[in-house]
Amino acid sequence: MSTLPGPKTIEFPEDNLEKKVYSIAEELKEYMPVPSDRNRLGYMLYKYATKEGDAPEIIVKSGKFKLEGISKENLASLLTEKLKKFDL
C-alpha cells in the first residue's frame, strides 16, 4: 500500500489583504495562545477590512477570545494601531 504526497500549498503574496490581516492575528500569539482564536480574529479583521465587519473594539468584545497578559481594551487599541500600519 502506498500513499500519495499531500497537495502543494500556494502562499499568498505579501501585499495580499488576506495575508496582511492574518499576519496581524498571528503576531498576537503571545496574547492569544489558542490557534483557532487567532484564525477567527484573522477572519473578523478581514471582514472589517472589506467593510463588511465590525470595528476592532467590537470584535474584541464579541469574539470570546482567550486572552493572556492583555486586557480587551489594550488589545483593541493594539489592533487599531496594527491596522493603521497596513493602511486598512
HELIX and SHEET records of a PDB file:
HELIX    1   1 LEU A   17  GLU A   27  1                                  11    
HELIX    2   2 PRO A   35  ALA A   49  1                                  15    
HELIX    3   3 PRO A   56  SER A   62  1                                   7    
HELIX    4   4 LYS A   72  LYS A   85  1                                  14    
END                                                                             
